[in-house]
Amino acid sequence: MITYIVKRLGYIILSLYFIITITFFLMHAAPGGPFASERALTPAIEEQMNEAYGLNDPILVQYVDYLVNAFTFDFGPSFKYVGQEVNDIIIRGLPYSLVLGLESMFIALAAGVLLGVIAAVKHNKFGDYTAMIIAVLGISVPSFIMAAGLQYIFAIQMQVLPIARFTSFAHTILPAIALASTPLAFIARLMRSSMLDVLSMDYIKTAKAKGIGQRVVTYRHGLRNAILPVISYIGPLIASILTGSFVIEKIFGIPGLGNEFVVSVTNRDYTVIMGTTVFYSVLLLVSILIVDLIYGFVDPRIKLGAKGGNG
Amino acid sequence: MAGKKWLFLLTCLLTLGVFLAACSGGEETSSDDGADTEAPAESEDTGEAEETDSAEGEEALAADQTFDINIKSEPPSLNPGTATDTTSAAVLDQVFEGLMRINQDGEPEEAMAESYEVSEDLMTYTFHIREDAVWSNGDPVTAENFEYAWKWVLNPDNADTDYAYQLYVIKGAQAAKEEGGSLDEVGVTAVDEKTLEVTLAQPTPYFLDLTAFYTYYPVNQNVVEGTDDWALDAGENYVTNGPFLLDSWAHQDQVVLKKNPDYWDAETVTLETINMYMIDDENTALEMYNGGELDWAGSPTDSLPLASIPALKEDGSLNIAPLAGLYYYAFNTEKEPFNNVNIRKAFALAINRAGIVENITQSEQQPAMALVPSSIWEESNEGYFADNDIETAKEYLETGLEEMGLEELPAVELSYNTSEAHAAIAQAIQDMWRENLGVEVTLRNEEWNVYLDSMGSGDFHVGRMGWLGDFNDAINFLEIFRAKGGNNYTNWEDAEYQDLLEQSRTATDEAERKVILRQAEAIFMEDMPIAPIYFYTSAWLNKDYVKGVEVSGLGGVQFKWGYLTEE
């Protein structure tokens, strides 16, 4: 177990190294620099700014500096927001994104699993069709359309929830639902098919034959096994919620990290791009590791560290 | 189980919502119209900028003087020395004050300076600073504060001072910033605590306008010196001298301004609190305005969604004011076929500007047939040629082709940066050129930074550009094209043009100066390195109870005179 985790951590560091390197060179290969603006600077002033931000150094020097800074989590000051440290930007954006992300993960998992189970239990009945219509809608309607629709109905027409910003719990509901809609639908479908499989298994039939109640069979015996695919989906789910939050945060005017990330790319704000990229990568890589570990706990048949266990 | 039921209910609601949204698509607009037509009965004339300041009889002031506006994004810098953008300006112009302030008529009037004298040769300005001008921490505002702030910007050790060139009209300023000249040589001296003497490099008729610009704002040396991060947050280090104080700054979220009780002209200031939100999405901001969460939407701190403009104009709620800015297409005069003046003219004349303004941008922009906006020079209402003059365009085309020894025009590429409006205009013009001149036009769309890079390296045939004036003077527009490089992407240069601009600098008589500048513009338009398209306007919505908020012809906004009446 320990060796497995150490090995995985090694992979994480290696992946990070590649992510940082690729981002660094892609970023510098992209045309346009951080100081490009509609009002061209005088050449002398631009030169002074490049000097101050170390952009005049040879690219390899910049790269090595960068690598060292990235692994010590010191990303320096933003180019665009004069004097603001990248770390401060990440720290102040993170709580918003974290609350939003956790809330929508909760919604996606809870509602997705519930819908899936209902659909499976009421197989080919009204409940099934309703659940699957919801799922199809969730998958086919992009989150930004969903966001606009939710704003229109709940904020503008019904006026029960705020349209935008993020200052109270009420503010979090619409963006969290919008963000959760696609993964929710996916989980519902996943859960439905997996539950159908499990329900047709012999041991369920045996349990039923022994006279155990439908509810107990479904929830105690069925659910535990059927939920495995959903757990393995949590990794991609986190990724989907992270990337989805870029758009959602913009629409709802949430001062989160996703918003910051998008803005930094348009601004060619090199240090913020790198800071947020590294941060997101670490988050994603670590959460995938955690999901794999949880998987091992839920299904004892899977032995981590054993042959094939590191895939 | 209860929780799950609740969630299930929520999900059902959600689905229902999506259905409703999908079904009510057509109804949505009509119901909106209905809601909005209630209001405009008495506001038929709201299309005018002056509407906000006309005090219609006795109006009761609202008890709650809290104004809510969207500024779209985080202000990149609230240090006047390093700020360069309109978002930062929207905050800085309220919390700081320069020697002059642009008043409601667009003229500079005394602000921190109580009075000033100008020397005969228009080269030396002596400003007398108000006795009662104090910083928000109680320190008096002194002449040294100005000298310190300006020289700080001109100090080559301080990076991020992108706008240092705004100070280059001062003697020795450019030398100090760029050529290793001494800061002591810069023509700004605090003669005594309340007297500031400024020596210019040449007569500059718009210098007073400049002193109202944020790069010219003072800073409190006692606080700022040695505290590099003084402008990063609201707090005791953020010491200001304007009508409002920076009460709080939640980054990427909200800036709150409060009335400054120690401001010398505090009597004039009515608004108590200004909430500035940072909502990036135009549609969201508009919905917040409709829902009453904002008192103002659109220019100059945000923009309205293009699609919403026709309906807003229809119901009379849209306010429109001219803006000193030009939207234009730059020709690359070093690339075939645009190295030929007749070809350039043909392309410029074969554009139907009125059609573009009426059908695409729709905010009453003015078709431009000149370089200097009509809000600066009235003559530009006429311009140098007729809009959509296809006959003459064809003649120019023929002459041009003959001169170049060509049978027909090679395909040309039209570049623009990513934006709904730019794309729509480019497509329209592509069509016009194809139809009127029979030329094959391909479109090239690039993201902003990439676009600037292509334009700067000359990798384009025709590219869209815009210019908004920094100060209300024609030279601001003419100067762009003085020499190659910088903001002049056309690579056009002309000795006589440069000569005229040079002459204008020493002209002390205003009328004479204008004649010279008009000549320069005529030369420019004769050579047509750009095709002007339209002069910008500011378009915004404000609630009926919002009065006295000043939107300047340069795209700035001031709340000093703003107030709210009872609804």
Interface residues (C-beta under 8 A of the other chain):
Chain A: A30 P31 G32 G33 F35 A36 S37 E38 R39 A40 L41 T42 P43 A44 I45 Q48 M49 E51 A52 Y53 K80 Y81 V82 G83 Q84 I89 R92 G93 I107 A110 A111 L114 L115 I118 I133 I134 L137 V141 M146 A148 G149 L150 Q151 Y152 I153 F154 A155 I156 Q159 P162 I163 A164 R165 F166 I177 S181 L184 K250 I251 F252 G253 P255 N259 E260 V263 T266 R268
Chain B: G3 K4 L7 F8 L10 T11 C12 L14 T15 G17 V18 L20 A21 A22 E28 S73 E74 P76 S77 N79 T82 T84 P156 A159 D160 T161 D162 A164 Y165 K177 E178 E179 D228 D229 A231 L232 A250 H251 Q252 D253 Q254 Y277 M278 I279 D280 D281 N283 T284 A285 E287 M288 N290 G291 E293 E447 W448 N449 V450 Y451 L452 D453 S454 G456 M465 G466 W467 G485 G486 N487
